[in-house]
Amino acid sequence: MNNYIIRNAQIKDWPTLLLIFDKSLRSIEQYEKYSEEDYKQFYKCLMNHSFPLYDIYVYIIDNNILGFICYHEHKIEMLYVLPQYMNNGIGSTLLEYVLDKYHETLEIGVSKTNPVSMHIYQKHGFVVVRTEDYDVSGVYCPHYIMVREYK
């Protein structure tokens, strides 16, 4: 997609990031089983813990945030794009931005039920190094840990 900008997220962007997170997460099969209360806990964790700690970059076209990526301590913690804009290169562009910005070995957790995500990371040199069953918040979420060595 042409005529985009990537910039640091601002606190005023956080509600939009929650919306993107929500729509993206609900489009992944394994998250269909979670209740609205579970989602409220996810949002609370993001707003109170994750967003304040992470370096967050947003992808914008025509003043609309279409996706975002979060980096923290050698890890890509999140990469989400609005479902209607997936498969347009936004995720890859955000990933390339972080790879160019942080010259280091990077790690990411990728849901086992989301092969599209696996493909994006493999395309950018990430390889599976192990599997885990729970995410950092203790939620059951079988996923692969992928690493891209810095060269």
trRosetta pair geometry for C-beta under 8 A, 3 or more apart (Angstrom, degrees):
i j d omega theta_ij theta_ji phi_ij phi_ji
1 4 5.7 76 102 -44 99 123
1 61 6.1 -66 146 -71 131 146
1 66 7.9 1 64 63 165 166
1 85 7.8 -19 -44 -163 151 109
1 88 5.3 39 -41 150 107 118
1 89 6.3 -176 0 64 75 105
1 90 6.5 9 18 -69 125 87
1 93 8.0 -88 43 -16 87 154
3 61 6.3 85 99 -135 85 90
3 62 7.9 49 120 -46 118 73
4 59 5.8 -7 -178 -171 131 85
4 60 6.3 144 -162 74 75 46
4 61 5.0 -50 -100 -74 80 86
4 90 7.9 179 -119 -115 163 85
4 93 7.1 56 84 143 152 161
5 59 7.9 163 83 -152 41 43
5 60 5.1 -19 61 62 85 102
6 57 5.4 24 178 172 103 112
6 58 6.9 173 -147 81 59 40
6 59 5.6 -20 -97 -96 84 61
6 60 7.4 164 -88 16 33 80
6 93 7.3 -162 -59 140 130 104
6 94 6.8 162 -119 -106 131 67
6 97 5.2 -105 140 -113 169 158
7 57 6.9 173 89 -150 20 73
7 58 6.2 -21 62 55 70 88
7 60 6.9 -12 19 6 101 127
8 55 7.3 -73 -127 -166 97 77
8 56 6.8 89 -164 77 62 64
8 57 6.3 -52 -100 -100 40 63
8 58 7.8 37 140 12 13 86
9 13 4.5 -125 -160 73 88 143
9 14 7.3 99 161 -67 123 62
9 17 6.5 29 -143 -59 148 136
9 51 7.7 -89 106 -153 139 99
9 56 3.7 -30 23 104 128 113
9 57 6.7 -135 -24 -86 85 12
9 58 4.9 103 -82 -30 85 109
9 68 6.3 34 -67 -137 131 131
10 13 5.0 106 55 -5 66 103
11 14 5.8 -23 -167 -13 46 117
12 15 8.0 -40 176 18 43 97
13 16 5.3 -63 -169 45 62 113
13 17 5.8 65 136 -28 87 103
13 56 7.8 -173 91 115 131 131
13 58 6.0 -112 -169 -50 153 154
13 65 6.2 103 -153 -54 109 158
13 68 8.0 136 148 -88 127 142
14 17 5.3 -52 -143 35 37 114
14 18 6.4 41 157 -22 67 99
14 46 7.9 159 -163 133 101 104
14 47 6.4 93 171 -114 135 83
14 51 5.5 55 -119 -161 115 163
15 18 5.6 -50 -151 32 35 114
15 19 6.6 38 150 -20 64 102
16 19 5.5 -51 -152 33 36 115
16 20 6.5 35 151 -17 67 103
16 65 4.9 98 139 52 138 133
17 20 5.7 -52 -148 38 34 111
17 21 6.1 40 151 -21 66 106
17 46 7.6 -160 116 163 111 135
17 51 7.0 131 87 -103 151 124
17 56 7.1 -16 -107 -176 153 146
17 58 7.4 -104 -81 -93 100 113
17 65 7.2 -54 -69 132 64 151
17 68 5.4 -23 -121 18 100 160
17 80 7.9 109 -164 64 73 126
18 21 5.5 -52 -145 38 31 116
18 22 6.1 36 154 -23 65 106
18 43 5.5 50 -144 -131 123 101
18 46 6.4 154 -97 91 88 146
18 47 7.3 0 -75 -60 127 100
19 22 5.6 -52 -146 34 29 114
19 23 6.4 21 159 -12 64 107
20 23 6.1 -57 -144 40 28 104
20 24 6.0 24 159 -15 65 114
20 65 6.9 -89 -45 120 139 105
20 66 7.7 120 -112 169 130 23
20 67 6.5 161 -166 -112 145 39
20 68 6.3 119 84 12 153 103
20 80 5.1 133 137 118 101 118
20 81 7.2 -53 -169 -149 115 13
20 82 5.5 -83 -126 -67 87 74
21 24 6.0 -65 -145 42 23 107
21 25 5.9 18 162 -17 64 114
21 42 7.5 -167 142 140 128 120
21 43 7.8 151 88 -96 135 73
21 46 6.7 -132 -7 -92 178 165
21 78 7.3 -22 -107 -170 105 143
21 80 5.4 140 -95 39 54 176
22 25 6.1 -60 -141 38 21 106
22 26 6.2 15 163 -14 61 112
22 39 6.8 62 -122 -163 95 124
22 43 7.7 7 -70 -77 105 108
23 26 6.1 -58 -144 39 25 108
23 27 6.6 27 155 -24 60 109
23 82 5.9 14 92 -136 141 68
23 83 5.7 -124 148 -4 102 102
24 27 5.8 -63 -158 30 31 112
24 28 7.3 27 149 -22 63 102
24 80 4.1 -163 27 -156 167 106
24 81 6.6 112 -97 56 127 40
24 82 7.0 -107 -61 -106 91 24
24 83 6.2 172 -99 -53 55 81
25 28 5.9 -56 -160 25 40 110
25 31 5.0 -118 165 154 85 175
25 39 7.9 157 95 -119 139 98
25 42 7.5 140 179 160 178 165
25 80 7.6 -33 -41 -119 76 133
26 31 6.2 -111 -100 104 33 122
26 32 7.5 85 -157 -89 62 60
27 83 4.6 147 -67 -91 160 134
28 31 5.0 64 77 11 94 111
28 111 6.1 53 -170 83 142 171
28 113 6.3 114 179 96 94 109
28 114 5.4 -36 -130 -76 114 116
29 32 6.0 -35 -167 -8 43 115
29 113 5.0 -115 60 160 106 136
30 33 7.3 -44 176 15 47 105
30 111 6.2 -162 30 -165 138 127
30 112 7.8 80 -49 61 149 79
30 113 4.4 150 -31 27 111 151
30 141 6.9 118 128 -134 139 70
30 142 7.6 -140 -130 41 157 86
31 34 5.5 -33 -170 10 68 119
34 38 3.8 -115 -172 86 102 148
34 39 6.2 120 127 -49 120 78
34 42 8.0 42 164 -28 155 129
35 38 4.8 112 52 0 68 98
35 39 7.3 -129 102 0 44 85
36 39 5.5 -51 -152 36 39 113
36 40 6.5 45 148 -23 66 100
37 40 5.5 -47 -149 31 35 115
37 41 6.7 37 150 -19 63 101
38 41 5.7 -56 -156 34 33 112
38 42 6.6 38 146 -22 66 101
38 139 7.9 102 -163 -123 111 128
39 42 5.3 -46 -150 31 39 116
39 43 6.5 38 152 -19 67 102
40 43 5.7 -52 -150 36 33 111
40 44 6.3 36 151 -21 65 106
41 44 5.6 -51 -144 35 33 113
41 45 6.4 36 155 -20 64 104
42 45 5.9 -59 -154 35 29 111
42 46 6.5 27 152 -18 65 107
42 137 7.9 168 -110 56 64 170
43 46 5.7 -55 -150 36 32 111
43 47 6.1 22 158 -12 68 110
44 47 6.1 -59 -142 42 27 105
44 48 5.8 -1 169 5 66 119
45 48 6.5 -70 -131 51 19 93
45 49 5.2 -34 -171 33 62 121
45 50 6.2 51 137 -13 77 107
45 137 5.7 -9 -139 -106 163 141
46 49 7.2 -56 -95 55 9 78
46 50 4.7 -44 -132 48 50 122
46 51 5.5 58 164 -27 72 101
47 50 7.9 24 -5 47 18 84
47 51 6.0 -6 -118 24 30 130
48 52 7.4 -26 177 2 23 122
49 52 7.1 -108 177 38 11 100
49 53 6.7 -16 162 -3 55 122
50 53 6.2 -81 -154 41 26 103
50 54 5.7 6 171 -14 71 122
50 70 6.9 9 169 -170 107 163
50 77 6.8 -176 -153 141 112 147
50 78 7.6 61 174 -16 140 132
51 54 6.3 -63 -128 38 25 104
51 56 6.6 -9 -141 -37 73 148
51 70 7.9 -98 -103 -111 52 134
53 72 5.9 41 128 -121 100 138
54 70 4.1 -2 170 -165 150 108
54 71 6.4 135 -168 60 89 38
54 72 4.6 -77 -110 -55 76 113
54 77 5.8 -105 -110 40 134 142
54 78 7.7 8 -154 24 169 104
55 70 7.0 141 73 -159 49 55
55 71 4.5 -24 65 64 105 96
55 72 6.8 167 16 -73 76 61
56 68 5.9 7 -175 -179 98 121
56 69 7.3 166 -150 84 55 42
56 70 5.0 -19 -99 -101 79 79
56 71 7.9 -174 -76 22 35 68
57 68 6.6 163 84 -154 45 70
57 69 5.3 -10 58 58 95 90
57 71 7.6 28 -3 -1 104 106
57 94 6.4 163 95 -148 111 92
57 97 6.0 -148 130 115 160 139
57 98 6.9 -166 25 -67 141 90
58 65 4.7 -47 -173 -131 126 112
58 67 7.3 158 -155 88 58 44
58 68 4.7 -28 -101 -98 68 94
59 65 7.0 105 68 -156 51 63
59 66 5.3 -61 98 61 100 90
59 67 4.5 8 39 59 121 89
59 68 6.9 -152 10 -75 78 43
59 81 7.6 -11 49 -110 137 94
59 90 5.2 148 114 -160 165 99
59 93 6.4 98 -113 91 134 119
59 94 5.5 -88 -47 -68 121 105
60 63 6.6 1 -178 -124 116 16
60 64 6.4 153 -152 72 72 36
60 65 5.5 -39 -93 -91 82 55
60 66 7.1 153 -107 6 28 83
61 64 6.0 -25 70 58 66 90
61 66 6.0 15 18 -19 100 130
65 68 6.7 10 179 -53 118 101
66 81 6.3 13 142 -153 81 82
66 82 5.4 -88 -161 16 65 111
66 85 4.8 -48 -173 79 118 174
66 90 5.7 -102 112 -133 118 154
67 79 7.5 20 175 -178 111 68
67 80 6.1 -166 -148 101 77 49
67 81 3.6 -20 -97 -103 123 73
67 82 6.6 -117 -67 1 73 68
67 85 6.8 -132 -42 94 106 129
67 90 4.6 129 8 148 147 125
67 91 6.5 -121 -170 -74 159 60
67 94 5.9 -115 117 -38 119 144
68 78 7.2 18 104 110 91 108
68 79 7.6 -152 99 -136 46 42
68 80 6.1 3 54 57 77 84
68 94 7.1 146 -169 -134 16 149
69 76 6.4 -41 -172 -152 104 105
69 78 6.8 -179 -147 94 40 64
69 79 4.7 6 -110 -106 86 81
69 94 4.1 155 -25 161 127 121
69 95 6.7 171 -105 -72 153 50
69 97 7.2 153 45 66 143 113
69 98 5.7 -111 126 -40 143 131
70 76 7.0 119 78 -168 57 57
70 77 4.3 -52 101 63 111 102
70 78 4.2 40 26 42 114 93
70 79 7.6 -140 23 -61 67 52
71 75 7.1 159 -154 84 55 46
71 76 5.9 -35 -98 -104 69 57
71 77 6.9 169 -105 7 14 89
71 98 5.4 167 -67 -140 129 123
71 101 7.8 -146 -11 86 169 126
71 102 6.3 176 -166 -25 151 149
72 75 5.8 -22 70 63 69 93
72 77 5.2 21 23 -32 108 130
74 102 7.9 -179 -109 162 46 139
74 104 5.9 -92 -116 123 87 131
74 105 6.6 18 -161 86 112 71
74 106 6.1 -162 -179 -114 61 51
74 107 6.2 44 132 15 88 97
75 106 6.7 135 -112 -164 25 74
75 107 4.8 -37 -107 71 81 89
75 108 6.5 139 -166 -84 75 51
76 79 6.1 5 163 -38 121 109
76 95 7.3 5 -118 -121 159 82
76 98 6.3 99 -97 123 109 163
76 106 5.9 49 -22 172 94 122
76 107 7.4 -162 22 88 71 40
76 108 4.3 -16 61 -89 102 110
77 108 7.9 -138 -65 -124 16 76
79 91 5.8 87 156 -145 119 93
79 94 6.1 158 -142 100 103 132
79 95 6.5 17 -124 -70 151 91
79 108 7.6 -8 -2 -144 118 141
79 117 7.7 142 76 -136 113 107
79 120 8.0 -146 112 110 147 149
81 85 5.5 -115 165 88 105 98
81 86 5.3 135 94 -85 120 70
81 90 4.8 125 -122 91 136 127
81 91 5.2 -95 -25 -58 133 90
81 94 7.9 -167 -69 3 103 139
82 85 4.7 60 70 20 93 107
82 86 7.5 -138 92 -35 46 76
83 86 5.6 -29 -152 -9 41 117
85 88 5.4 -70 -179 25 69 134
85 90 5.7 34 139 -7 111 150
86 90 7.5 -95 -108 43 36 113
86 91 7.2 23 -134 -21 73 120
86 116 7.4 35 176 153 130 152
87 116 7.8 -73 -70 -156 92 132
89 92 5.1 -60 -156 48 61 114
89 93 5.6 66 145 -29 84 103
90 93 5.7 -55 -146 35 29 112
90 94 6.5 27 156 -15 64 105
91 94 5.9 -56 -149 38 30 108
91 95 6.2 29 154 -18 65 109
91 117 8.0 -118 -176 -116 155 68
91 120 5.4 -43 120 -137 127 155
92 95 5.6 -56 -144 39 31 113
92 96 6.1 32 156 -19 66 106
92 120 6.0 -139 -75 -149 79 101
92 123 7.2 -42 -112 95 116 134
92 124 7.2 176 -137 -59 81 120
93 96 5.8 -52 -145 37 29 110
93 97 6.5 37 151 -26 61 103
94 97 5.5 -51 -153 28 32 118
94 98 6.8 26 154 -13 64 103
95 98 6.0 -57 -154 37 33 106
95 99 6.2 32 151 -18 67 108
95 120 6.7 159 -21 158 158 110
95 121 7.6 -150 -137 -96 152 62
95 124 5.6 -106 137 -63 134 169
96 99 5.5 -54 -142 39 34 113
96 100 6.1 33 158 -18 66 107
96 124 7.2 -141 -74 -120 71 128
97 100 6.0 -61 -151 38 25 108
97 101 6.2 19 154 -18 63 114
98 101 5.6 -59 -140 39 32 110
98 102 6.0 -12 175 19 71 108
98 106 7.4 96 132 -114 113 161
99 102 7.2 -70 -127 56 19 77
99 106 7.1 -106 -100 4 73 148
99 124 6.7 -142 -57 -178 152 125
99 148 7.4 -44 -113 108 112 152
102 106 6.7 97 98 -75 124 117
103 150 6.0 97 170 -151 59 133
104 150 5.0 -84 -163 -50 16 146
105 147 6.3 9 176 -175 103 103
105 148 6.7 -178 -153 90 60 52
105 149 5.1 -20 -112 -129 104 44
105 150 4.7 -103 -55 -7 57 90
106 126 7.8 -66 88 -95 94 105
106 147 7.1 166 88 -151 43 57
106 148 5.1 0 56 53 89 98
106 150 7.6 93 -12 -58 75 89
107 145 6.3 -7 -169 -175 108 94
107 146 7.0 154 -155 83 56 47
107 147 5.1 -21 -99 -99 76 78
107 148 8.0 -166 -75 21 34 66
108 121 6.2 -140 65 -114 136 141
108 126 6.6 -33 37 -135 111 154
108 145 7.6 164 84 -153 35 52
108 146 5.3 -17 63 61 84 96
109 132 6.9 -54 -128 48 119 122
109 135 6.8 148 118 -121 159 83
109 143 4.5 58 176 127 95 142
109 144 7.1 159 -155 79 53 42
109 145 5.7 -29 -97 -97 70 65
109 146 7.7 160 -97 17 20 77
110 114 6.6 -124 176 73 83 106
110 117 4.9 -176 -151 120 108 120
110 118 5.6 130 143 -80 147 67
110 121 6.1 -117 -66 6 147 150
110 143 5.7 161 75 -167 32 99
110 144 4.9 -19 61 59 92 94
110 146 5.7 21 -1 -5 120 122
111 114 4.1 65 74 11 110 111
111 117 6.5 80 41 43 85 146
111 141 6.7 -72 -109 177 89 95
111 142 7.4 77 -155 86 61 61
111 143 5.1 -55 -95 -103 34 96
112 131 7.4 36 -74 -141 121 116
112 142 4.6 -31 12 116 132 101
112 143 5.8 -143 -26 -101 77 34
112 144 6.3 115 -81 -27 75 85
113 142 7.6 89 -22 72 90 99
114 117 4.4 34 123 13 114 115
114 118 6.9 152 103 -17 67 84
115 118 5.1 -48 -150 32 46 120
115 119 6.4 51 152 -25 71 99
116 119 5.8 -53 -157 30 33 114
116 120 6.9 35 148 -20 64 101
117 120 5.7 -51 -153 30 37 112
117 121 6.6 25 156 -10 68 106
118 121 6.2 -67 -154 42 29 103
118 122 6.0 27 155 -18 68 112
118 144 7.1 58 -105 39 104 143
118 146 7.9 160 -131 -60 67 146
119 122 5.8 -57 -141 39 29 110
119 123 6.1 36 157 -26 64 107
120 123 5.8 -58 -155 32 26 115
120 124 6.8 5 154 -2 61 111
121 124 5.9 -68 -151 47 34 101
121 126 3.8 -41 165 49 98 139
121 146 5.2 76 146 112 146 161
121 148 7.6 -135 -173 -50 88 114
122 125 7.8 115 -172 -16 30 8
122 126 6.1 -85 -77 66 35 79
122 127 7.4 73 -117 -90 75 50
122 146 7.9 -100 -66 -145 64 145
124 148 6.6 -37 121 -98 89 150
125 148 4.7 84 102 -137 95 108
125 149 7.7 -101 151 41 116 66
126 146 4.0 55 163 154 117 121
126 147 6.4 156 -148 74 78 18
126 148 4.4 -62 -84 -58 68 95
127 146 6.2 166 78 -152 20 83
127 147 6.4 -31 58 60 73 71
127 148 7.6 125 7 -86 68 53
128 131 7.6 9 -173 -62 116 76
128 144 4.7 -59 -123 -171 107 127
128 145 7.2 101 -154 71 62 48
128 146 5.4 -47 -88 -95 48 79
129 145 5.5 -58 61 99 91 95
129 146 6.8 138 4 -123 84 27
129 147 5.0 24 -22 5 134 114
130 144 7.6 156 88 -159 37 59
130 145 4.8 4 62 44 82 116
131 142 7.0 4 180 -169 110 85
131 143 7.1 171 -154 92 70 35
131 144 5.6 -44 -102 -103 74 56
131 145 7.1 -167 -92 7 20 80
132 135 7.9 117 112 -84 120 36
132 142 7.5 179 95 -142 45 45
132 143 5.9 -14 63 63 84 81
132 145 6.1 60 -8 -37 109 106
133 140 6.3 -27 157 -144 89 74
133 141 7.5 127 164 60 41 39
133 142 5.3 -18 -125 -93 59 70
134 138 5.7 -11 179 -147 128 33
134 139 6.5 149 -156 71 77 33
134 140 5.8 -48 -99 -98 76 42
134 141 6.4 78 -143 34 30 75
135 138 7.3 -48 70 20 66 17
135 139 5.0 -4 38 57 107 89
135 141 4.4 12 -32 47 103 134
135 143 7.0 56 -82 8 82 137
